[in-house]
Amino acid sequence: MTAKANSLFGRYRNWRRYRSTVRELEQLSLRELDDIGISRGDIYRIARQSIL
């Protein structure tokens, strides 16, 4: 594979991981989110951190 193809594949994989994290966290109730110490507003930040 070329470097460009590897880069595209890596970006796609990260995007999928980001979306999966957002989807899973959005399915939790406010109580469940509170139990793990996050708020609804934290979901996108946490999802971004999951791909770093």
N, C-alpha and C positions, 0 to 999 in steps of 0.2 A: 504494500500500500504506500501511497505517497504521503508526504507530510500533510498536505492539504486535506486528503481524505481522512487521515487520522484525526486531524483537528475537527473536521465536520462531524465525524463519528463521536468524538469526545463531547462536543457541544450538544449533540442530540441526546446522548446518554445523560448528561447533566440536566438537560431540560426535562427529560422523562422522570428523573429522580426528583426534581423540583416539583413537578406536577403531582407526582405520587404522594409526596409529603404533604402538599397543600390539601389534596383530596382527603387523605387520611385524617388530618387534623380538623378539617372542616366538618367531618362527620361526627366529631365528638361534641357532647353537650357542654354547656357552660360550666356545669359542675365538674365534669371530667377534666376539662381544661384547667379549671381552678385547682383540682387535685394534683395536677402535674406542674402547677405553678406558671401557667401562661394564660394570656387573654386572647380573645379573638383577633385583636389587633397585632398580636405577635406572630401570627401564623406565617405571613409572607417573609418576615425577617428570619424566622427559624428555618423555613424552607430554603431560603438563599444560603444560610449557613450550612445546610446539609450537603450542599454541592461543593463546598470549598475544601 
